[in-house]
């Protein structure tokens, strides 16, 4: 859908000669290959992605262990064999996610509309768009989350947020691509501006299914385990903002999109329980498509309780990145 950018907020990436530094050559080659893959049929992309996912599964022991711990916590009735199979299926989908990202960034609207896409409860947004009413749109961190945003923007003008990446090439291409199909685009450091945009009629896509830290969260059950749950959706709902959920799942030849609206309530905990339960329902319909490799239960009410094994190389890399920003 062609977006109306008048008087809305955008981060406009500027191409500079610094992006041609030889150190970025591997990144340009990788994204060049992904760009070419966007012209392949969806079925062949999924085949290639499954192959890539099996390779990632073999060479990523840390991520595989995190996914396994999460799945054991959330599906305690599953056997060890079943959990291992779920982990493998999840990595197949992660591999496919690379090609789905390319599809989201570079495929034409015509190609996307030619997919088999069903959209249940689309009426939820039609009147809001007609009345220029802002909403918070909650999505899950699926393995195809970039394509999810592109698909819903085929029909409606939605805004979105993004986390700035350390890879400058990825950052440049991501922002440039998203600006083509979202109505407004904010970084994760521009939360206040993003929230204010809802008052201006923006339907803002937001994912509230990860651990964003205890400072902005409350511990709410998620698959019967306490999980740090960001309170922003509850705060907005309490102040009168409509909050909706969008679930997007793969089908044999395309995708199924289903929308629902959360009930407004003054009690913060009651709202967050409702939200997490909705996330559980969405995830359980296609658990292999959720990003289980993220440390969902990192924060704990008992700070001494450690859920995940130490990953020294990653922690050191993140600390260096924080030091550079400071």
N, C-alpha and C positions, 0 to 999 in steps of 0.2 A: 504493500500500500504506500502510495506517495505521501510522505509526511509533510505536515505544515510546520515549518521551522520559524515562522514569524513570532518574534518576541519570546522565544524559548531559549533555554540554556544549552549550549554545546561546548564541548572541549574539541577544538579544531587542531588536529595534529599537523605539524609543519615538517615537510621533508627537508632534511639538511644533509650536507656533505658528510657529516659525522656518521650517518647511517651507512655510508659506503666504506667505512673502515674495514680492512681485511679481516678483523676479528669477527665481523658479523657475516662473513661469507657462508659458513655452515647454516646459519639461520635463514639467509636468503635462499639457499639451495633447498632447504627443507620446506619452506613456505612456497617455493616455486613448484615443487613436486605436489604439494597439497592443492595448489591452485589448479594444476593440470588434472588432478583427481576429481575436482568438482564437476568436470564434464562427463565423468563416467556414470553409467546407470546406477541407481541406488542399490540394486541387488548386488552388483559387483563391488561397490564401495563397502557394503557390509561383509562380503566375503574377504576382501583385503583386510578390513578392520579386525575380523575375527582372527586372521593369521597374525596380524600385528599384536593383538591382545594376548595371544598364546606366548609370544616372545617376551612381552612385558612381564607376564606372569612368571616366567622362568628367571628373569634377571632383576626382579624387584622384590627381594625377600622382606624388606622392611614394610613396604606398602601392603604386601600380601599378608603379613602378620597382623597389621592394623585392621585390614578388612575382615580377617578371620575372627579376631577378637570381637569386633562390632557385631558380626553375624551371630556369633555364639551368644552374646548378650541379648540380642533382639529376637532370636529364634532358638530358645533353649530346648525345645522339643526335637530339634533336628539332630540326627546322628553325626558323628565325625565325618563319615563318608559324604553325607548330604551337604554338610557345611563346606567341605573341600570342593564339592561340585559347584556350589553357589559362588564360591570365591572365583573359580575358574570362569564361570559364566559371566561374572561381574567384570573380569579382565577382558573377556571377549568384547563386552560392550564398551569398555574403556578404549580399546583399540579402535572400535568403530567410531568412537567419539571424535577422533582426530579427523576422520573423513567427513563426519557430520559437521564439524566446525568449518571445514572448507566449503561444504555445501551451503552453510548458513552465510558465510561471508561473500561468496562469489556467484552462487547460482542465481539465475533470473527469477523474478516473480512468476513468470510463465511456467518455468520448470517446476517450481514448488507447487503451484496450483494444479499441475498435472498429476501430482501424487494423490493417492487415495487418503484424503483427510476428512475425518468426521469431527464436528465441533458441537458438543452437547451443551445446552443452556447458553448459547451465544447471546440470547436476548438480554442476559444479565448486563452486558456492556453496551448494547445498542442504545438504550434510553439514556444511560449515563453519558455517552458520547454526544447524543443529540442535545442534552441539557448542559454539556460542558462541565459535568460533575467529576471532580477528582476522586480517585480511589487508590487504595493500596492493594496490589495484586501479588499474592504470595505464590511462589513457585518452589519446587524442590531442586536441590543440586543433583540433577540427573546426569548421566554420562553424556547426554546430548543437549545440555542446558543452553548452549549457544544457538542451536537450531530451534529449540523450544521458543526462545524469544523471537526469532525470525518468523516462525510459523504464526504465532498469535498476532504479530504486527502486519501480517498479510490482510487482516480484516479490520484491525483497529489501530488507532494512534496511541501507543503505549510509550512511556518513558522507561529508562533503565539506569542502573548503576554499574560501575565496573571497578575492579581493583587494579591499580597501576602495577604493571609487571616489571621485573628487573631486566628482562630482555627487551631492549629498545625497539627491535624489529617487530616483535610480537605486539608490543604496546602500540606502535604506529599503525600497524595493519588492523588491529582490533578496534581501535577508536575510529579509524577511517571507515571501516566496514559498518560498524554499528550506527554511525551517523547517517547511513543510507536508509535505515529502516526504523529507528526509534525516534520518538517525538522530542525527547530531551535526554541528555546523557550526562551523568554526574559521576565523579570519582567517589571512592569510599571515604574520602576526607571532606566531602561536600554534603554531608548528611542533612545539615540544616537547610541548605538551599534546596535539596531534593524534597524535603518535607514541605517547605513553603510552596513548591511547585504544585503539590497536590491541591492546595487552595486555589491555584490558578486553573485547575481543571485537568491536570496531568494524571493519567492512570499509571502509577509508578510500580514497575516490577521489582520485587524484593524477595530474597530467599532467607527465610528465618529458621532454617533447619540445621544450622551449624553452631558450634561453640564459639561465640564472639568474646568470651571472657566474663568474669563475674561482675565487673563494674557496670555492665549494661544488661545484666541478665538476672533471672531468678531460677532457682532449681525447681523444675517441673518434670513430672514423670514422662518419659519417652520410652516406649516399649517396656514399661514397668521398672525403669531405672531412672534415678534422678539425673537430669541433664541441664546444663546451663542454657536457658532459653531466653533469647533477647526479648526485652519487654516493649520495644518500639511499637509493634502492631497493637498491643493492648492499650498503650498510651494514646495512639491515634484513634482507636475505636472508641475509647472513653470520651474523646473530644468530638465525636460525631462523624469521623471519617469511616466510610464504608470499606470493609476489608473482604476481599474475595480470594479464593484459592483456584489455581489452574493446575490440573494434572494432565501431563502429556506422556503417552506411552506409544511404543512402536507397535505396528501391525505388520502383516506380511508384506504389504505393498505401500505402506505409508505410516500414518500416525493417527492416534485417537486423542482428541482434546476434550476435556470435560471441566466445566466451571461450576463453582458453587460459592455461596456467600456465607461468611461466618456471622453468627448472631452477635449483635452489639450487647455489651454488658458492662456495668460499672465496676464489677469486681475484677481486678487484674488477674489474679490466679485462675479464676473461673474461665476467663477468656483464653489464657495461655494453655490451660488443660484442653479446651476445645480445639485450639489451633494444633497442638501436638498430636491430638487424636486424629485430626484430619490428615496431618502429615503421615501418621502411621498407616491410615487407610490407603492413602495414595501409594506409599512405598511398598506396602504388602501386595499390591496388585501386580507389581513387576519389580521385585527386590533386586534382580540382576541389573537394573538400570539406575540404581542409586549409587552415589559416590561413597561407598563404604570405606575407602582408603583415607578419609578424613577422620581425625580423632574427635568424634562426636562427644565422648565422655571424658575428655581431657580434664576439665574442671570438675572437682568433687566437693561435696559439703565437708567431707573430712580431707583437709589439704594434704594429709599424710598418705592418703590412699593413691596408689599409682596403678593406673589401668593399662598403660601402654609401655613397652620396653623403651629404653633410652636410645635415641638415634643421634649419636654425637656429631657426625659429619653434617647433618642437616641443621642441628641446633647451632653449630659453630657458624655455618653459612648465614643463617638468619640473624645471628648476633652481629656479624660483620655488616650486613645490610642495614640493620638498625643504627649501628655506629656511623655509617656513611650518611644516613638521613639526618642524624643529630649534629 
